[in-house]
């Protein structure tokens, strides 16, 4: 069974190095309405387009989503 993108992202929380991965993961953790059970690119991307937490969040998401797909194969 494929895990959610949110679950994949939680590995970046608590990183000592500040970067877009950590920022996005921390934001997702605190964003109560984020679709935490989803693995669907369209649903996640649409949510981020309307609730983008910082400049560059969408670019970071696209890169991380590609990594997520590779790992979930």
N, CA, C and O atoms as a GROMACS GRO file, in nm:
protein
  292
    1UNK      N    1   0.084  -0.119   0.000
    1UNK     CA    2   0.000   0.000   0.000
    1UNK      C    3   0.089   0.125   0.000
    1UNK      O    4   0.185   0.135   0.076
    2UNK      N    5   0.054   0.217  -0.085
    2UNK     CA    6   0.131   0.340  -0.099
    2UNK      C    7   0.104   0.432   0.020
    2UNK      O    8  -0.010   0.456   0.058
    3UNK      N    9   0.211   0.483   0.078
    3UNK     CA   10   0.194   0.578   0.188
    3UNK      C   11   0.164   0.716   0.132
    3UNK      O   12   0.190   0.744   0.015
    4UNK      N   13   0.110   0.801   0.215
    4UNK     CA   14   0.074   0.936   0.170
    4UNK      C   15   0.199   1.022   0.153
    4UNK      O   16   0.305   0.992   0.209
    5UNK      N   17   0.185   1.127   0.075
    5UNK     CA   18   0.295   1.221   0.056
    5UNK      C   19   0.330   1.288   0.189
    5UNK      O   20   0.447   1.312   0.218
    6UNK      N   21   0.230   1.316   0.270
    6UNK     CA   22   0.253   1.375   0.402
    6UNK      C   23   0.345   1.284   0.485
    6UNK      O   24   0.440   1.332   0.547
    7UNK      N   25   0.316   1.156   0.486
    7UNK     CA   26   0.399   1.062   0.561
    7UNK      C   27   0.542   1.064   0.509
    7UNK      O   28   0.637   1.062   0.588
    8UNK      N   29   0.559   1.067   0.380
    8UNK     CA   30   0.693   1.076   0.319
    8UNK      C   31   0.764   1.204   0.366
    8UNK      O   32   0.883   1.200   0.396
    9UNK      N   33   0.692   1.313   0.371
    9UNK     CA   34   0.753   1.443   0.405
    9UNK      C   35   0.796   1.453   0.551
    9UNK      O   36   0.885   1.532   0.584
   10UNK      N   37   0.736   1.377   0.638
   10UNK     CA   38   0.767   1.390   0.780
   10UNK      C   39   0.911   1.354   0.813
   10UNK      O   40   0.960   1.386   0.922
   11UNK      N   41   0.981   1.287   0.721
   11UNK     CA   42   1.123   1.257   0.742
   11UNK      C   43   1.209   1.384   0.746
   11UNK      O   44   1.320   1.383   0.800
   12UNK      N   45   1.158   1.494   0.689
   12UNK     CA   46   1.235   1.618   0.682
   12UNK      C   47   1.214   1.708   0.804
   12UNK      O   48   1.287   1.805   0.821
   13UNK      N   49   1.116   1.676   0.887
   13UNK     CA   50   1.094   1.755   1.009
   13UNK      C   51   1.210   1.731   1.105
   13UNK      O   52   1.260   1.619   1.117
   14UNK      N   53   1.250   1.836   1.172
   14UNK     CA   54   1.355   1.822   1.270
   14UNK      C   55   1.495   1.823   1.212
   14UNK      O   56   1.592   1.812   1.286
   15UNK      N   57   1.507   1.837   1.079
   15UNK     CA   58   1.641   1.849   1.020
   15UNK      C   59   1.712   1.969   1.081
   15UNK      O   60   1.651   2.073   1.104
   16UNK      N   61   1.839   1.953   1.108
   16UNK     CA   62   1.916   2.065   1.162
   16UNK      C   63   1.940   2.172   1.056
   16UNK      O   64   1.946   2.291   1.086
   17UNK      N   65   1.953   2.127   0.931
   17UNK     CA   66   1.977   2.221   0.822
   17UNK      C   67   1.844   2.279   0.773
   17UNK      O   68   1.752   2.206   0.735
   18UNK      N   69   1.835   2.411   0.776
   18UNK     CA   70   1.714   2.480   0.729
   18UNK      C   71   1.714   2.480   0.576
   18UNK      O   72   1.813   2.520   0.514
   19UNK      N   73   1.606   2.437   0.517
   19UNK     CA   74   1.595   2.435   0.371
   19UNK      C   75   1.449   2.423   0.333
   19UNK      O   76   1.363   2.412   0.421
   20UNK      N   77   1.419   2.425   0.203
   20UNK     CA   78   1.279   2.419   0.160
   20UNK      C   79   1.210   2.289   0.200
   20UNK      O   80   1.089   2.289   0.225
   21UNK      N   81   1.283   2.180   0.206
   21UNK     CA   82   1.223   2.053   0.245
   21UNK      C   83   1.173   2.060   0.390
   21UNK      O   84   1.060   2.022   0.420
   22UNK      N   85   1.259   2.110   0.477
   22UNK     CA   86   1.222   2.123   0.619
   22UNK      C   87   1.109   2.223   0.636
   22UNK      O   88   1.014   2.198   0.711
   23UNK      N   89   1.118   2.336   0.568
   23UNK     CA   90   1.012   2.438   0.580
   23UNK      C   91   0.876   2.383   0.536
   23UNK      O   92   0.775   2.406   0.602
   24UNK      N   93   0.876   2.311   0.424
   24UNK     CA   94   0.751   2.256   0.374
   24UNK      C   95   0.697   2.147   0.468
   24UNK      O   96   0.578   2.143   0.496
   25UNK      N   97   0.784   2.061   0.516
   25UNK     CA   98   0.741   1.955   0.608
   25UNK      C   99   0.686   2.013   0.738
   25UNK      O  100   0.583   1.968   0.788
   26UNK      N  101   0.754   2.112   0.793
   26UNK     CA  102   0.706   2.175   0.916
   26UNK      C  103   0.572   2.243   0.895
   26UNK      O  104   0.484   2.234   0.980
   27UNK      N  105   0.557   2.311   0.782
   27UNK     CA  106   0.430   2.376   0.750
   27UNK      C  107   0.318   2.274   0.736
   27UNK      O  108   0.208   2.293   0.790
   28UNK      N  109   0.345   2.165   0.663
   28UNK     CA  110   0.244   2.061   0.644
   28UNK      C  111   0.200   2.003   0.778
   28UNK      O  112   0.081   1.975   0.798
   29UNK      N  113   0.293   1.984   0.869
   29UNK     CA  114   0.263   1.929   1.000
   29UNK      C  115   0.165   2.019   1.077
   29UNK      O  116   0.075   1.970   1.145
   30UNK      N  117   0.183   2.150   1.066
   30UNK     CA  118   0.100   2.245   1.140
   30UNK      C  119  -0.026   2.287   1.066
   30UNK      O  120  -0.116   2.346   1.126
   31UNK      N  121  -0.035   2.258   0.937
   31UNK     CA  122  -0.150   2.296   0.854
   31UNK      C  123  -0.258   2.189   0.868
   31UNK      O  124  -0.253   2.086   0.802
   32UNK      N  125  -0.355   2.214   0.952
   32UNK     CA  126  -0.455   2.113   0.985
   32UNK      C  127  -0.543   2.072   0.867
   32UNK      O  128  -0.594   1.960   0.866
   33UNK      N  129  -0.561   2.159   0.770
   33UNK     CA  130  -0.648   2.124   0.658
   33UNK      C  131  -0.571   2.065   0.539
   33UNK      O  132  -0.631   2.036   0.435
   34UNK      N  133  -0.440   2.048   0.552
   34UNK     CA  134  -0.363   1.986   0.444
   34UNK      C  135  -0.414   1.843   0.422
   34UNK      O  136  -0.440   1.772   0.519
   35UNK      N  137  -0.427   1.801   0.295
   35UNK     CA  138  -0.477   1.665   0.266
   35UNK      C  139  -0.373   1.557   0.303
   35UNK      O  140  -0.303   1.505   0.216
   36UNK      N  141  -0.365   1.526   0.430
   36UNK     CA  142  -0.258   1.441   0.484
   36UNK      C  143  -0.267   1.295   0.441
   36UNK      O  144  -0.168   1.223   0.452
   37UNK      N  145  -0.380   1.251   0.394
   37UNK     CA  146  -0.395   1.111   0.352
   37UNK      C  147  -0.374   1.093   0.202
   37UNK      O  148  -0.380   0.981   0.152
   38UNK      N  149  -0.351   1.201   0.131
   38UNK     CA  150  -0.346   1.196  -0.015
   38UNK      C  151  -0.207   1.160  -0.069
   38UNK      O  152  -0.104   1.192  -0.009
   39UNK      N  153  -0.208   1.092  -0.182
   39UNK     CA  154  -0.088   1.066  -0.260
   39UNK      C  155  -0.104   1.123  -0.400
   39UNK      O  156  -0.014   1.109  -0.484
   40UNK      N  157  -0.217   1.189  -0.427
   40UNK     CA  158  -0.251   1.238  -0.561
   40UNK      C  159  -0.188   1.374  -0.588
   40UNK      O  160  -0.212   1.471  -0.516
   41UNK      N  161  -0.107   1.380  -0.692
   41UNK     CA  162  -0.037   1.504  -0.728
   41UNK      C  163  -0.135   1.620  -0.746
   41UNK      O  164  -0.113   1.729  -0.693
   42UNK      N  165  -0.242   1.598  -0.821
   42UNK     CA  166  -0.335   1.707  -0.852
   42UNK      C  167  -0.397   1.766  -0.726
   42UNK      O  168  -0.408   1.888  -0.713
   43UNK      N  169  -0.438   1.682  -0.635
   43UNK     CA  170  -0.499   1.730  -0.510
   43UNK      C  171  -0.398   1.808  -0.426
   43UNK      O  172  -0.429   1.916  -0.375
   44UNK      N  173  -0.278   1.756  -0.411
   44UNK     CA  174  -0.174   1.821  -0.330
   44UNK      C  175  -0.129   1.951  -0.394
   44UNK      O  176  -0.113   2.052  -0.326
   45UNK      N  177  -0.107   1.948  -0.524
   45UNK     CA  178  -0.062   2.067  -0.596
   45UNK      C  179  -0.165   2.179  -0.589
   45UNK      O  180  -0.130   2.295  -0.567
   46UNK      N  181  -0.292   2.144  -0.609
   46UNK     CA  182  -0.399   2.244  -0.601
   46UNK      C  183  -0.405   2.307  -0.463
   46UNK      O  184  -0.422   2.428  -0.450
   47UNK      N  185  -0.392   2.226  -0.360
   47UNK     CA  186  -0.395   2.280  -0.224
   47UNK      C  187  -0.279   2.378  -0.204
   47UNK      O  188  -0.298   2.487  -0.149
   48UNK      N  189  -0.162   2.339  -0.248
   48UNK     CA  190  -0.044   2.426  -0.230
   48UNK      C  191  -0.055   2.553  -0.314
   48UNK      O  192  -0.006   2.658  -0.272
   49UNK      N  193  -0.117   2.545  -0.429
   49UNK     CA  194  -0.133   2.666  -0.511
   49UNK      C  195  -0.216   2.771  -0.438
   49UNK      O  196  -0.190   2.890  -0.451
   50UNK      N  197  -0.316   2.728  -0.364
   50UNK     CA  198  -0.403   2.822  -0.293
   50UNK      C  199  -0.353   2.857  -0.153
   50UNK      O  200  -0.396   2.958  -0.097
   51UNK      N  201  -0.265   2.776  -0.097
   51UNK     CA  202  -0.219   2.797   0.039
   51UNK      C  203  -0.066   2.798   0.048
   51UNK      O  204  -0.011   2.757   0.150
   52UNK      N  205   0.001   2.844  -0.054
   52UNK     CA  206   0.147   2.839  -0.057
   52UNK      C  207   0.207   2.908   0.065
   52UNK      O  208   0.183   3.026   0.088
   53UNK      N  209   0.286   2.834   0.143
   53UNK     CA  210   0.337   2.887   0.268
   53UNK      C  211   0.458   2.979   0.255
   53UNK      O  212   0.484   3.057   0.346
   54UNK      N  213   0.532   2.971   0.144
   54UNK     CA  214   0.650   3.055   0.126
   54UNK      C  215   0.689   3.055  -0.022
   54UNK      O  216   0.653   2.963  -0.096
   55UNK      N  217   0.761   3.158  -0.064
   55UNK     CA  218   0.807   3.160  -0.204
   55UNK      C  219   0.894   3.036  -0.232
   55UNK      O  220   0.981   3.002  -0.153
   56UNK      N  221   0.868   2.973  -0.341
   56UNK     CA  222   0.943   2.855  -0.378
   56UNK      C  223   0.884   2.725  -0.327
   56UNK      O  224   0.940   2.618  -0.353
   57UNK      N  225   0.773   2.731  -0.256
   57UNK     CA  226   0.712   2.610  -0.201
   57UNK      C  227   0.665   2.516  -0.312
   57UNK      O  228   0.679   2.394  -0.300
   58UNK      N  229   0.609   2.571  -0.419
   58UNK     CA  230   0.560   2.486  -0.528
   58UNK      C  231   0.675   2.416  -0.601
   58UNK      O  232   0.664   2.300  -0.639
   59UNK      N  233   0.784   2.488  -0.621
   59UNK     CA  234   0.901   2.427  -0.685
   59UNK      C  235   0.958   2.317  -0.596
   59UNK      O  236   0.995   2.210  -0.645
   60UNK      N  237   0.964   2.342  -0.466
   60UNK     CA  238   1.012   2.240  -0.372
   60UNK      C  239   0.919   2.119  -0.375
   60UNK      O  240   0.965   2.005  -0.375
   61UNK      N  241   0.790   2.144  -0.376
   61UNK     CA  242   0.692   2.034  -0.381
   61UNK      C  243   0.712   1.949  -0.506
   61UNK      O  244   0.716   1.826  -0.497
   62UNK      N  245   0.727   2.012  -0.622
   62UNK     CA  246   0.744   1.936  -0.747
   62UNK      C  247   0.867   1.845  -0.738
   62UNK      O  248   0.862   1.728  -0.776
   63UNK      N  249   0.977   1.899  -0.688
   63UNK     CA  250   1.100   1.820  -0.674
   63UNK      C  251   1.079   1.705  -0.575
   63UNK      O  252   1.117   1.591  -0.602
   64UNK      N  253   1.020   1.735  -0.461
   64UNK     CA  254   0.998   1.633  -0.358
   64UNK      C  255   0.897   1.528  -0.403
   64UNK      O  256   0.911   1.410  -0.368
   65UNK      N  257   0.797   1.569  -0.478
   65UNK     CA  258   0.698   1.472  -0.525
   65UNK      C  259   0.762   1.373  -0.622
   65UNK      O  260   0.730   1.254  -0.620
   66UNK      N  261   0.853   1.422  -0.707
   66UNK     CA  262   0.925   1.330  -0.796
   66UNK      C  263   1.006   1.228  -0.716
   66UNK      O  264   1.008   1.109  -0.750
   67UNK      N  265   1.072   1.275  -0.611
   67UNK     CA  266   1.150   1.185  -0.524
   67UNK      C  267   1.057   1.085  -0.455
   67UNK      O  268   1.090   0.967  -0.441
   68UNK      N  269   0.944   1.132  -0.413
   68UNK     CA  270   0.843   1.047  -0.348
   68UNK      C  271   0.798   0.935  -0.443
   68UNK      O  272   0.789   0.819  -0.403
   69UNK      N  273   0.770   0.970  -0.568
   69UNK     CA  274   0.726   0.868  -0.665
   69UNK      C  275   0.835   0.764  -0.689
   69UNK      O  276   0.806   0.645  -0.699
   70UNK      N  277   0.960   0.809  -0.699
   70UNK     CA  278   1.071   0.717  -0.719
   70UNK      C  279   1.081   0.619  -0.603
   70UNK      O  280   1.101   0.499  -0.623
   71UNK      N  281   1.068   0.670  -0.483
   71UNK     CA  282   1.082   0.584  -0.365
   71UNK      C  283   0.964   0.489  -0.348
   71UNK      O  284   0.981   0.380  -0.293
   72UNK      N  285   0.848   0.528  -0.394
   72UNK     CA  286   0.729   0.446  -0.376
   72UNK      C  287   0.714   0.337  -0.483
   72UNK      O  288   0.621   0.257  -0.477
   73UNK      N  289   0.803   0.333  -0.578
   73UNK     CA  290   0.795   0.229  -0.684
   73UNK      C  291   0.821   0.093  -0.628
   73UNK      O  292   0.819  -0.005  -0.702
   0.00000   0.00000   0.00000
